[in-house]
Amino acid sequence: VSWTEAHCFLFLVSGAYIAEFSGTHFSYAYLT
């Protein structure tokens, strides 16, 4: 697994977690 792939994966997971936690899932969906 390359660093870029790992970084993208972590970014998506972090974004999904933050979206669920803050209740702004749609906002993050549009940003990604």
C-alpha positions as CSV (number, residue, x, y, z in Angstrom):
1,V,0.0,0.0,0.0
2,S,1.5,3.3,-1.1
3,W,1.5,6.4,1.2
4,T,-0.9,8.2,-1.1
5,E,-3.4,5.3,-0.9
6,A,-3.1,5.1,2.9
7,H,-3.5,8.9,3.2
8,C,-6.6,9.0,1.0
9,F,-8.1,6.1,3.0
10,L,-7.5,7.8,6.3
11,F,-8.8,11.1,5.0
12,L,-12.1,9.4,3.9
13,V,-12.5,7.6,7.2
14,S,-11.7,10.7,9.2
15,G,-14.2,12.7,7.1
16,A,-16.9,10.1,7.5
17,Y,-16.3,10.0,11.3
18,I,-16.4,13.8,11.7
19,A,-19.4,14.0,9.5
20,E,-21.4,11.5,11.5
21,F,-20.2,13.0,14.8
22,S,-21.0,16.6,13.9
23,G,-24.2,15.7,11.9
24,T,-23.0,17.4,8.7
25,H,-22.7,14.3,6.5
26,F,-24.0,16.0,3.4
27,S,-21.5,18.8,3.7
28,Y,-18.6,16.4,3.8
29,A,-20.1,14.4,1.0
30,Y,-20.0,17.4,-1.3
31,L,-16.5,18.4,-0.2
32,T,-15.1,14.9,-1.1
